[in-house]
Amino acid sequence: MGVSSSDGRKMGLKSGIHWRMPTAMIICFLLGLGLAIGHHFYYYSLDDTTVGGQNQQAWALRIGTGMAFLTRTFLTTAVGIACVQNLWWILRLKPVRLSTLDSMWDIRGSIFNFFDPHLWIRGPNVAILGLITWTIPLVTVVTPATLSVQSAFITSYSPQPLLRDFDWDFFKYSTMSDGGVDGPTAILTRFVTGVIIQGSVRTLQAPAPNSSYTHEFIAPLIQCEPGSDILNTSIHEWHRRTDMFRMTYVGFTATTGNISRDLDVLFETTEYISSSKIRPDDEALVGKLVLALQPYSPNRTLVECAMYNASYTVDFHFVNGEQTQEITDMTILNSVPAYTQKQSPKPSDEDKRFSYTAIMSVFSTMFTGRCWYYPQHCDLTQVFSTALGNSKEMLPLLYSDGQTMDSSDLPPLADVAAQLGKNITLSFLSDPYFQLNATNATPINVTTYSYETRYLYSQKNLLIAYGVSVFISLLCIMAGFLTMWDNGFAFSDSFSTILRATRNPKFDEIVPPDSTTGSDPPPESLSRTRVQWVPSHIDVSGREQDGVTVAGLRPLPSLAETEKGSSSSGRDSERGSGGGGRSPRSPIAFANRIRERKNYTATTTVAQVDERSPGGFI
């Protein structure tokens, strides 16, 4: 019967747990968990995406900070509810001084309460839960910072109608006179001369500041290469006959194949051998531009240039608008001899032949002539004003003061001349005047490189921060449920809870009249008063103790302070009667047992001391 009665009272006690506090604790935890997961997926959706603008970036940070703040709010609320349940559990298991109770009650409101040593002795579980509520907000510092921005290098591909085909219209390259084809147009002369003097390819219009593309086309090529042995022999024979030792440079077009005759015509010499015949090997020189440096020297430099038709494959690169180009493939299709008269019937490519000839004519005119070193001067040529002056052989000839210039790192004359011919062709791509209209443009696949500001999400840091917070919060909630179940009631920290739990008339006896204002600090005598929560003041026999039957907090008689002791046997009987016959030891109390100190004097009743666990939960 006794056992049945005890079990019945215990089951009735458990029914005193109202659904509000457990539900609130679970809902707050689930909301915090959901917001943490939502925060992760929100940042994950932004990862490696383009930042639309400053306003969008600001809103991304605002939303992330808001989600972190709400996560912290719900988790700390759930842990706070668990902390309150542990506080009342401590009050049920052991008497606590009011000063220590103040520290427990305000543990989440003031960090100075952690400096109360009695807090850690009498209620370490409350102190730990309170400390957790102070550390969980650190997630609002860590998690929003896991989203940052960085500059990313983006590559995109798109076909664009960039370059049009060349327009070989006759009147863009050549002029007519009464006698027929007269010569190059002024615009062509100006264009080609500018490239020769500048020595570089004219800048094309870039599809984007950072981009690249490959262009394939057929265009003229002025090919320059070192002079042949036949040319060297002819120059040597001519020089031996004329004895021009002061000549440093000579440039001319081989018109007959007889180099001696061509040079005599250039120098207006009447003593050339009229009976000299064109040797078969000289025929390859007809129409070529010949450049000779120091023709009197056995180590003379000879270059011969001619016009060809060639196919090009060129890679164009633009970095911050700066152009570079590389000819990856070039094939000479055929040579293009000088074409100066219209023919009948008209060839299908006649205008193209005239255009090629006009380009070669401007190129040859720039280098045709002669120069001497004593005194230094040139006749009919501006060769020293061109990019050929940047060659290894010609640079020393530019200085007349006798200084020796180091030109060993410069390219040879043949290579510089060959590069000039390629630069002229590539520069034609930059001038729309020499191209067909836009409808003839062939789409070219363009690779565009750009720097974009993109979001960078460090998900590892966010998951660690939230994972630790959620896991610790879950442990705290489990501790809250255990203590709530052991108490048999659910508590809050509202004023009405204190109002209802302190209905014991003995509180009026321990509060001095001059302290009823509640001003801080409380009287020392009141701070040292111990209180304990009991569900009822009726013992097992049904008799009232101390003349009251009010449950809740109860001030204990004035005893010596027992910070490490247990409650007296009288309190055990009260707990036994009020607790519905439960064992005086909590199922989740401390395993170690500390004796209550006995050096106190009872005021109204004789207190009997028993041995019990101090309770507590760690």
C-alpha positions as CSV (number, residue, x, y, z in Angstrom):
1,M,0.0,0.0,0.0
2,G,2.8,2.3,0.9
3,V,4.6,1.8,-2.3
4,S,1.4,2.2,-4.3
5,S,0.6,5.4,-2.5
6,S,4.1,6.7,-3.2
7,D,3.9,5.9,-6.9
8,G,0.6,7.5,-7.2
9,R,1.8,10.7,-5.7
10,K,4.9,10.7,-7.9
11,M,2.8,10.2,-11.1
12,G,0.6,13.0,-10.0
13,L,3.6,15.2,-9.5
14,K,4.8,14.6,-13.0
15,S,1.5,15.7,-14.4
16,G,2.3,19.2,-13.0
17,I,4.7,19.8,-16.0
18,H,2.8,22.2,-18.2
19,W,3.3,21.9,-21.9
20,R,4.4,25.6,-22.4
21,M,8.0,25.4,-21.2
22,P,8.9,22.1,-22.8
23,T,7.3,23.1,-26.0
24,A,9.0,26.5,-25.9
25,M,12.4,24.9,-25.3
26,I,11.9,22.5,-28.2
27,I,10.5,25.1,-30.6
28,C,13.3,27.5,-29.9
29,F,15.9,24.8,-30.4
30,L,14.3,23.7,-33.7
31,L,14.0,27.3,-34.9
32,G,17.7,27.9,-34.1
33,L,18.7,24.7,-35.9
34,G,16.5,25.6,-38.9
35,L,17.9,29.1,-39.2
36,A,21.5,27.7,-38.9
37,I,20.7,25.3,-41.8
38,G,19.0,28.1,-43.7
39,H,22.0,30.3,-43.2
40,H,24.3,27.6,-44.6
41,F,22.1,27.1,-47.7
42,Y,21.7,30.8,-48.3
43,Y,25.4,31.4,-48.3
44,Y,25.9,28.2,-50.4
45,S,23.5,29.6,-53.0
46,L,25.6,32.8,-53.2
47,D,29.0,31.0,-53.4
48,D,30.9,31.7,-56.7
49,T,28.1,33.9,-58.0
50,T,28.7,37.4,-59.3
51,V,28.1,40.3,-56.9
52,G,25.5,42.4,-58.7
53,G,26.5,45.6,-56.9
54,Q,27.3,47.3,-53.7
55,N,23.6,47.3,-52.6
56,Q,23.2,43.6,-53.4
57,Q,26.4,42.8,-51.4
58,A,25.1,44.9,-48.5
59,W,21.8,43.0,-48.4
60,A,23.5,39.7,-48.5
61,L,25.5,40.6,-45.4
62,R,22.4,42.0,-43.7
63,I,20.5,38.8,-44.3
64,G,23.4,36.7,-43.2
65,T,23.9,38.7,-40.0
66,G,20.1,38.7,-39.3
67,M,20.0,34.9,-39.6
68,A,23.0,34.5,-37.3
69,F,21.4,36.9,-34.8
70,L,18.1,35.0,-34.9
71,T,19.9,31.6,-34.6
72,R,21.7,32.9,-31.5
73,T,18.5,34.3,-30.1
74,F,16.6,31.1,-30.3
75,L,19.4,28.9,-29.1
76,T,20.2,31.1,-26.1
77,T,16.5,31.2,-25.3
78,A,16.3,27.4,-25.3
79,V,19.4,27.1,-23.2
80,G,18.0,29.8,-20.9
81,I,14.9,27.8,-20.3
82,A,17.0,24.8,-19.4
83,C,19.1,26.9,-17.1
84,V,15.9,28.0,-15.2
85,Q,14.9,24.4,-14.8
86,N,18.3,23.6,-13.3
87,L,18.1,26.5,-11.0
88,W,14.9,25.3,-9.4
89,W,16.3,21.8,-9.3
90,I,19.2,23.1,-7.2
91,L,16.7,24.9,-4.9
92,R,14.8,21.7,-4.4
93,L,17.9,19.6,-3.6
94,K,19.8,21.9,-1.3
95,P,19.5,25.1,0.6
96,V,21.1,28.1,-1.1
97,R,22.0,31.5,0.3
98,L,20.0,34.4,-1.1
99,S,23.2,36.0,-2.3
100,T,24.0,32.9,-4.3
101,L,20.4,32.7,-5.5
102,D,20.8,36.2,-6.8
103,S,23.9,35.2,-8.8
104,M,22.0,32.2,-10.2
105,W,18.9,34.2,-11.0
106,D,20.8,36.9,-12.8
107,I,23.5,34.7,-14.4
108,R,22.3,35.5,-17.9
109,G,22.0,39.2,-17.3
110,S,25.3,40.2,-15.7
111,I,28.7,38.6,-16.3
112,F,29.9,39.7,-12.8
113,N,27.8,36.9,-11.3
114,F,30.4,34.4,-12.5
115,F,32.9,35.8,-9.9
116,D,30.7,34.6,-7.0
117,P,32.6,31.4,-5.8
118,H,29.4,30.1,-4.1
119,L,27.7,30.0,-7.5
120,W,30.3,27.4,-8.7
121,I,30.1,25.4,-5.4
122,R,26.3,25.3,-4.9
123,G,25.2,25.3,-8.6
124,P,27.9,24.5,-11.1
125,N,25.3,23.3,-13.6
126,V,23.6,26.6,-13.5
127,A,26.9,28.4,-13.8
128,I,27.9,26.3,-16.9
129,L,24.5,26.8,-18.6
130,G,24.7,30.5,-17.9
131,L,28.2,30.6,-19.4
132,I,27.0,28.8,-22.5
133,T,24.3,31.5,-23.0
134,W,27.1,34.0,-23.0
135,T,29.3,32.1,-25.5
136,I,26.6,31.1,-28.0
137,P,26.3,34.7,-29.3
138,L,29.9,34.4,-30.7
139,V,28.3,32.7,-33.7
140,T,27.1,36.2,-34.8
141,V,30.8,37.1,-35.1
142,V,32.0,34.0,-36.9
143,T,29.2,33.0,-39.3
144,P,28.5,36.3,-41.1
145,A,32.2,36.6,-41.9
146,T,32.2,33.3,-43.7
147,L,30.8,35.1,-46.8
148,S,33.4,37.3,-48.5
149,V,34.1,38.6,-52.0
150,Q,37.0,38.1,-54.3
151,S,38.1,39.0,-57.8
152,A,37.7,35.9,-60.1
153,F,39.1,35.5,-63.5
154,I,36.3,34.6,-65.9
155,T,36.6,33.1,-69.4
156,S,33.7,33.3,-71.9
157,Y,33.4,32.4,-75.5
158,S,31.2,34.1,-78.1
159,P,31.2,34.5,-82.0
160,Q,31.6,38.1,-83.1
161,P,31.8,39.7,-86.6
162,L,35.1,41.4,-85.9
163,L,37.3,41.6,-89.0
164,R,36.1,42.1,-92.6
165,D,37.7,40.8,-95.8
166,F,40.2,43.1,-97.5
167,D,38.9,45.4,-100.1
168,W,41.2,45.3,-103.2
169,D,39.5,48.1,-105.0
170,F,42.0,49.6,-107.5
171,F,41.4,53.3,-106.6
172,K,42.1,52.7,-102.9
173,Y,45.7,51.6,-103.7
174,S,46.6,53.1,-107.1
175,T,46.1,56.3,-109.1
176,M,45.5,56.7,-112.9
177,S,47.1,59.1,-115.3
178,D,46.8,59.7,-119.0
179,G,49.5,57.1,-119.5
180,G,47.8,54.5,-117.4
181,V,48.6,53.4,-113.9
182,D,50.6,56.2,-112.2
183,G,51.5,55.0,-108.7
184,P,50.3,54.4,-105.1
185,T,47.6,56.6,-103.6
186,A,48.5,59.2,-101.0
187,I,46.6,57.4,-98.3
188,L,48.4,54.1,-99.0
189,T,51.8,55.9,-99.0
190,R,51.0,57.5,-95.7
191,F,49.7,54.3,-94.2
192,V,52.7,52.1,-95.2
193,T,55.3,54.7,-94.5
194,G,53.9,55.1,-90.9
195,V,54.2,51.4,-90.2
196,I,57.8,51.3,-91.6
197,I,58.9,54.2,-89.5
198,Q,57.0,53.0,-86.4
199,G,58.2,49.5,-86.7
200,S,55.1,47.9,-85.0
201,V,51.7,46.6,-85.9
202,R,48.9,49.2,-85.6
203,T,46.5,48.5,-82.8
204,L,43.3,46.8,-83.8
205,Q,40.0,47.5,-82.1
206,A,39.7,45.1,-79.2
207,P,36.5,43.2,-78.7
208,A,37.1,43.5,-74.9
209,P,39.9,44.9,-72.8
210,N,41.0,41.4,-72.0
211,S,40.3,39.0,-74.9
212,S,41.9,36.9,-77.6
213,Y,40.9,35.4,-80.9
214,T,42.4,33.6,-83.9
215,H,42.0,35.1,-87.4
216,E,42.7,33.3,-90.7
217,F,43.0,35.2,-93.9
218,I,44.9,35.5,-97.2
219,A,46.9,38.7,-97.7
220,P,50.2,40.2,-99.2
221,L,53.5,39.3,-97.7
222,I,56.7,41.2,-98.3
223,Q,59.2,38.5,-97.6
224,C,62.8,39.6,-96.8
225,E,65.8,37.2,-96.5
226,P,69.6,37.3,-96.6
227,G,71.0,37.9,-100.1
228,S,72.1,35.0,-102.3
229,D,75.6,34.2,-103.4
230,I,74.8,35.4,-106.9
231,L,73.8,38.8,-105.4
232,N,76.9,39.0,-103.3
233,T,79.1,38.3,-106.4
234,S,77.4,40.9,-108.5
235,I,77.7,43.6,-105.8
236,H,81.4,42.7,-105.4
237,E,82.1,43.0,-109.1
238,W,80.3,46.3,-109.4
239,H,82.1,47.8,-106.4
240,R,85.5,46.7,-107.7
241,R,84.8,48.5,-111.0
242,T,83.4,51.7,-109.4
243,D,85.6,51.9,-106.3
244,M,83.1,53.6,-104.0
245,F,84.8,53.1,-100.6
246,R,82.8,55.7,-98.7
247,M,79.4,54.2,-99.4
248,T,77.7,52.8,-96.3
249,Y,74.3,51.8,-97.8
250,V,72.6,51.3,-101.1
251,G,69.1,50.1,-101.8
252,F,67.6,49.5,-105.3
253,T,65.2,47.4,-107.3
254,A,66.6,44.8,-109.6
255,T,64.8,45.6,-112.9
256,T,66.9,43.5,-115.4
257,G,68.6,40.9,-113.4
258,N,72.0,42.4,-114.3
259,I,73.0,44.0,-110.9
260,S,75.9,45.9,-112.3
261,R,73.7,47.6,-114.9
262,D,70.9,48.3,-112.4
263,L,73.5,50.0,-110.1
264,D,75.0,52.0,-113.0
265,V,71.5,53.3,-113.8
266,L,70.9,54.2,-110.1
267,F,74.2,56.1,-109.9
268,E,73.8,57.5,-113.5
269,T,77.1,55.9,-114.6
270,T,77.6,55.8,-118.4
271,E,80.5,53.4,-118.3
272,Y,78.5,50.2,-117.6
273,I,79.2,47.3,-119.9
274,S,76.4,47.5,-122.4
275,S,77.1,44.1,-123.8
276,S,76.7,42.4,-120.4
277,K,74.1,39.7,-120.6
278,I,71.6,38.6,-118.0
279,R,72.8,35.3,-116.6
280,P,70.1,32.7,-115.9
281,D,70.8,32.8,-112.2
282,D,70.1,36.5,-112.1
283,E,66.6,36.2,-113.4
284,A,65.4,35.3,-109.9
285,L,66.4,38.8,-108.7
286,V,64.1,40.6,-111.2
287,G,61.6,42.8,-109.3
288,K,63.2,42.3,-106.0
289,L,64.3,45.1,-103.6
290,V,68.0,44.8,-102.7
291,L,69.5,46.3,-99.6
292,A,73.3,46.4,-99.1
293,L,75.1,47.7,-96.1
294,Q,78.8,48.6,-96.5
295,P,78.9,47.1,-100.0
296,Y,82.7,47.8,-100.2
297,S,83.4,45.4,-97.4
298,P,83.9,41.7,-97.8
299,N,81.6,41.3,-94.8
300,R,78.9,43.3,-96.5
301,T,75.2,42.7,-95.4
302,L,72.8,41.9,-98.2
303,V,69.0,41.5,-98.0
304,E,66.6,40.9,-100.9
305,C,62.8,41.4,-100.5
306,A,59.9,40.4,-102.8
307,M,56.1,40.4,-102.8
308,Y,54.2,37.2,-102.3
309,N,50.6,36.0,-101.7
310,A,50.3,34.1,-98.4
311,S,47.8,32.6,-96.0
312,Y,48.0,33.7,-92.4
313,T,46.8,32.3,-89.1
314,V,47.3,34.9,-86.4
315,D,46.5,34.8,-82.7
316,F,45.6,38.3,-81.3
317,H,45.7,38.9,-77.6
318,F,44.5,42.0,-75.6
319,V,45.5,42.5,-72.0
320,N,44.0,45.7,-70.5
321,G,43.7,47.0,-74.1
322,E,47.3,46.3,-75.0
323,Q,47.6,44.3,-78.1
324,T,50.0,41.5,-78.9
325,Q,49.9,39.2,-81.9
326,E,51.6,36.0,-83.0
327,I,51.6,34.4,-86.4
328,T,51.1,30.8,-85.6
329,D,51.1,29.6,-89.3
330,M,52.0,31.2,-92.5
331,T,52.2,29.6,-96.0
332,I,53.4,31.3,-99.1
333,L,51.0,30.6,-101.9
334,N,52.7,32.3,-104.9
335,S,55.0,35.1,-105.8
336,V,53.4,38.3,-107.1
337,P,55.5,40.1,-109.8
338,A,55.1,43.8,-110.4
339,Y,51.9,44.5,-112.3
340,T,51.9,48.0,-113.8
341,Q,49.6,47.8,-116.9
342,K,46.1,46.7,-117.5
343,Q,45.7,43.7,-119.7
344,S,43.1,42.5,-122.0
345,P,41.3,40.3,-121.3
346,K,41.2,41.5,-117.7
347,P,42.4,38.8,-115.2
348,S,39.9,38.1,-112.4
349,D,42.4,39.2,-109.8
350,E,43.7,42.3,-111.7
351,D,42.7,44.8,-109.0
352,K,44.4,42.6,-106.4
353,R,47.6,42.5,-108.4
354,F,47.6,46.3,-108.8
355,S,47.1,46.6,-105.0
356,Y,49.9,44.3,-104.1
357,T,52.2,46.1,-106.6
358,A,51.3,49.5,-105.1
359,I,52.1,48.3,-101.5
360,M,55.5,46.9,-102.7
361,S,56.2,50.2,-104.5
362,V,55.8,52.2,-101.3
363,F,58.0,49.8,-99.4
364,S,60.7,49.9,-102.1
365,T,60.6,53.7,-102.3
366,M,61.3,54.1,-98.6
367,F,64.6,52.1,-98.9
368,T,65.8,53.0,-102.4
369,G,68.8,55.3,-102.4
370,R,72.3,55.5,-101.1
371,C,74.2,56.8,-98.0
372,W,77.9,57.8,-97.3
373,Y,79.8,58.1,-94.1
374,Y,82.2,60.9,-94.9
375,P,80.5,63.2,-94.7
376,Q,77.5,61.3,-93.4
377,H,74.5,61.9,-95.7
378,C,71.9,60.0,-97.7
379,D,70.5,60.6,-101.2
380,L,66.9,59.7,-102.2
381,T,66.2,57.5,-99.1
382,Q,65.1,57.8,-95.5
383,V,66.4,54.4,-94.5
384,F,68.0,55.7,-91.3
385,S,64.6,57.1,-90.2
386,T,62.9,53.7,-90.4
387,A,62.8,50.7,-88.1
388,L,65.7,49.2,-89.9
389,G,67.9,51.3,-87.8
390,N,67.1,48.9,-84.9
391,S,69.0,46.2,-86.6
392,K,72.4,44.9,-85.4
393,E,74.2,46.0,-88.6
394,M,72.6,49.4,-89.1
395,L,72.6,50.8,-85.6
396,P,76.4,51.6,-85.5
397,L,76.0,53.6,-88.8
398,L,73.6,56.0,-87.2
399,Y,76.3,57.7,-85.1
400,S,78.8,60.0,-86.6
401,D,80.8,60.9,-83.5
402,G,83.0,57.8,-83.6
403,Q,81.4,56.1,-80.6
404,T,81.1,52.4,-80.7
405,M,77.5,51.2,-80.0
406,D,76.8,47.7,-78.6
407,S,74.2,46.2,-80.9
408,S,74.9,42.5,-80.3
409,D,71.5,42.0,-78.7
410,L,69.6,43.4,-81.7
411,P,68.2,41.2,-84.5
412,P,69.9,41.1,-87.9
413,L,68.9,43.4,-90.7
414,A,67.2,40.6,-92.7
415,D,64.9,39.7,-89.7
416,V,64.0,43.3,-89.1
417,A,63.1,43.8,-92.7
418,A,61.0,40.6,-92.8
419,Q,59.1,41.7,-89.6
420,L,58.4,45.0,-91.3
421,G,56.7,43.2,-94.2
422,K,54.5,41.3,-91.8
423,N,53.7,44.4,-89.7
424,I,52.4,46.1,-92.9
425,T,50.0,43.3,-93.7
426,L,48.7,42.9,-90.1
427,S,48.2,46.7,-89.8
428,F,45.8,46.7,-92.7
429,L,43.4,44.8,-90.4
430,S,43.2,47.9,-88.2
431,D,42.0,50.3,-90.9
432,P,38.4,50.0,-92.0
433,Y,39.2,52.0,-95.2
434,F,41.0,49.0,-96.7
435,Q,38.2,46.5,-95.7
436,L,34.8,45.6,-97.1
437,N,31.7,46.7,-95.4
438,A,30.4,45.1,-92.2
439,T,28.1,42.7,-94.0
440,N,31.1,40.8,-95.3
441,A,32.5,40.2,-91.8
442,T,32.9,36.6,-90.9
443,P,32.1,35.7,-87.2
444,I,35.2,34.9,-85.2
445,N,35.1,33.0,-81.9
446,V,36.3,35.5,-79.3
447,T,37.6,34.5,-75.9
448,T,36.9,37.2,-73.3
449,Y,38.7,37.3,-70.0
450,S,37.3,39.4,-67.3
451,Y,37.7,40.0,-63.6
452,E,34.4,39.7,-61.7
453,T,33.7,40.2,-58.0
454,R,32.3,37.0,-56.8
455,Y,31.1,35.7,-53.5
456,L,33.3,33.3,-51.6
457,Y,31.7,31.1,-48.9
458,S,33.9,29.4,-46.3
459,Q,31.3,26.8,-45.4
460,K,33.7,24.8,-43.1
461,N,33.9,27.7,-40.6
462,L,30.1,28.3,-40.6
463,L,29.3,24.6,-40.1
464,I,31.9,24.2,-37.3
465,A,30.5,27.3,-35.5
466,Y,26.9,26.3,-35.8
467,G,27.6,22.6,-35.2
468,V,29.3,23.3,-31.9
469,S,26.6,25.7,-30.8
470,V,23.7,23.4,-31.8
471,F,25.4,20.4,-30.2
472,I,26.1,22.1,-26.9
473,S,22.5,23.6,-26.9
474,L,21.1,20.1,-27.4
475,L,23.1,18.8,-24.4
476,C,21.8,21.8,-22.3
477,I,18.2,21.1,-23.4
478,M,18.6,17.5,-22.4
479,A,19.8,18.6,-19.0
480,G,16.8,20.9,-18.8
481,F,14.4,18.1,-19.6
482,L,16.0,15.8,-17.0
483,T,15.8,18.4,-14.3
484,M,12.3,19.3,-15.3
485,W,11.2,15.7,-15.0
486,D,12.9,15.3,-11.7
487,N,11.3,18.4,-10.3
488,G,7.9,17.4,-11.5
489,F,7.2,21.0,-12.6
490,A,8.2,23.4,-15.3
491,F,9.3,26.8,-14.3
492,S,10.0,30.2,-15.9
493,D,11.9,33.2,-14.5
494,S,9.0,35.6,-14.7
495,F,8.0,37.9,-11.8
496,S,4.8,36.0,-11.3
497,T,6.8,32.8,-10.7
498,I,8.7,34.5,-7.9
499,L,5.5,36.0,-6.6
500,R,3.8,32.7,-6.4
501,A,6.8,30.7,-5.1
502,T,7.4,33.1,-2.2
503,R,4.0,33.0,-0.5
504,N,5.5,31.5,2.6
505,P,4.7,33.9,5.5
506,K,8.2,33.4,6.9
507,F,9.6,35.7,4.2
508,D,7.9,38.6,6.0
509,E,9.8,37.7,9.1
510,I,13.3,37.7,7.5
511,V,12.9,40.9,5.5
512,P,13.7,44.0,7.7
513,P,11.2,46.7,7.4
514,D,13.7,49.2,6.0
515,S,14.6,46.8,3.2
516,T,11.1,46.4,1.7
517,T,12.0,48.9,-1.1
518,G,14.1,46.3,-2.8
519,S,17.0,48.7,-3.3
520,D,20.5,47.3,-4.0
521,P,22.4,46.0,-2.1
522,P,20.3,43.7,0.1
523,P,21.0,43.5,3.8
524,E,23.9,41.2,4.8
525,S,21.6,39.2,7.1
526,L,19.1,38.7,4.3
527,S,21.9,37.7,1.8
528,R,23.1,35.0,4.2
529,T,19.6,33.6,4.6
530,R,19.2,30.2,3.0
531,V,16.1,29.1,1.1
532,Q,14.9,25.9,-0.4
533,W,12.1,24.9,-2.7
534,V,9.6,22.3,-1.5
535,P,6.5,21.2,-3.3
536,S,4.5,20.9,0.0
537,H,4.9,21.3,3.8
538,I,2.8,18.3,4.8
539,D,4.7,15.4,6.2
540,V,3.9,11.7,5.6
541,S,1.4,11.6,8.5
542,G,-0.5,14.5,7.1
543,R,0.5,16.9,9.8
544,E,1.4,20.5,8.9
545,Q,4.9,21.6,9.6
546,D,5.6,25.1,11.0
547,G,1.9,25.8,10.8
548,V,1.8,26.3,7.0
549,T,0.9,24.3,4.0
550,V,2.2,26.7,1.3
551,A,4.5,25.1,-1.3
552,G,7.4,26.8,-3.0
553,L,10.5,28.6,-1.7
554,R,10.9,28.5,2.1
555,P,13.4,30.3,4.2
556,L,15.2,28.0,6.6
557,P,15.9,28.6,10.2
558,S,19.0,30.6,11.1
559,L,21.8,28.0,10.8
560,A,25.5,28.2,10.4
561,E,26.5,28.5,6.8
562,T,27.0,25.1,5.2
563,E,28.3,25.8,1.8
564,K,29.5,22.2,1.2
565,G,27.1,20.3,3.5
566,S,23.8,18.6,3.0
567,S,20.3,19.6,4.3
568,S,19.1,18.3,7.7
569,S,17.0,15.3,8.4
570,G,14.0,17.6,9.0
571,R,14.3,18.8,5.5
572,D,14.5,15.2,4.3
573,S,11.2,14.5,6.0
574,E,9.7,17.6,4.4
575,R,11.0,16.5,1.0
576,G,9.7,13.1,1.6
577,S,6.2,14.3,2.5
578,G,6.1,17.0,-0.2
579,G,7.7,14.9,-2.8
580,G,5.1,12.2,-2.8
581,G,7.2,9.6,-1.1
582,R,10.2,10.0,-3.3
583,S,13.7,8.9,-2.2
584,P,15.5,11.8,-0.6
585,R,18.3,11.3,-3.2
586,S,17.8,12.7,-6.7
587,P,18.4,10.1,-9.5
588,I,20.8,12.6,-11.2
589,A,22.5,14.0,-8.1
590,F,26.2,14.0,-7.4
591,A,27.6,10.5,-6.6
592,N,29.8,11.9,-3.8
593,R,28.3,12.7,-0.4
594,I,29.4,15.6,1.7
595,R,28.4,15.9,5.4
596,E,26.5,18.9,6.6
597,R,28.4,20.9,9.2
598,K,26.7,20.6,12.6
599,N,27.9,23.8,14.3
600,Y,24.7,25.7,14.3
601,T,21.9,26.5,16.7
602,A,18.2,26.0,15.9
603,T,15.9,28.9,16.6
604,T,12.4,27.4,16.8
605,T,12.9,23.6,16.4
606,V,15.6,21.1,17.0
607,A,17.1,20.3,13.6
608,Q,18.3,16.9,13.0
609,V,21.2,16.3,10.6
610,D,21.2,13.5,8.1
611,E,23.5,12.5,5.4
612,R,22.5,13.1,1.8
613,S,23.8,14.1,-1.6
614,P,24.2,17.8,-2.3
615,G,22.5,17.2,-5.6
616,G,23.8,19.3,-8.5
617,F,24.2,18.4,-12.1
618,I,27.2,18.7,-14.2
